[in-house]
Amino acid sequence: MKHIVSHSSIEEQMKTVMKRAIVSILLVVLGTACYAQMAKFQALYVYNFAKNIGWAAEDNTRDLVITVVGDNDLIGELSNLAKTKKIGVRSVVVKEAATVNALPQSDIICLGEAKSGQIGTLVANQKDNKTLIVSGKKGQCANGASISFYTEGSKLAFEISEKNIKARGLSVLKKLLDLGTQVD
């Protein structure tokens, strides 16, 4: 007994497969665009964090160094901002590191979500430095980060630990504390 498949049935199956492929491609493109957009917002937040941290007066004589570990999109966005923006009188220099070991002297270290497992090592390595530690993963203030990004729906938000910031020899303006979710 032969099984007969109509030409229109094959065409319908092909259309269904093509529609699914197109939807899958669109979801990947939109997801990539959303992630890139999130990096842009994170970069703006990091700049605002830097403006609202009490840096030592002697620091005003040198560049503000931001080192990013494990987040290429954030590096790109911060580098773009650094071309035109300053923190007070300080120029901004953005550096990249593959791991938290042997980091350059930095005022701010941004640890990408993919590298969040290195938070303990980072905090231990920076214990004697006046460094703001910003994590790309929620809950990292409990592990020593000063600030941790997270998303709430499609909105970027952050946790902030005044205790961790002060433990690093820094101070923070109340208006920044009020913008984030305070944790200790």
Salt bridges, closest charged atoms under 4 A:
GLU11 OE2 - HIS7 NE2 2.76
ASP59 OD1 - ARG62 NH2 3.32
ASP107 OD1 - ARG62 NH2 2.79
ASP107 OD2 - ARG90 NH2 3.24
ASP128 OD2 - LYS127 NZ 3.80
GLU162 OE2 - LYS166 NZ 3.36
ASP178 OD2 - LYS174 NZ 2.86
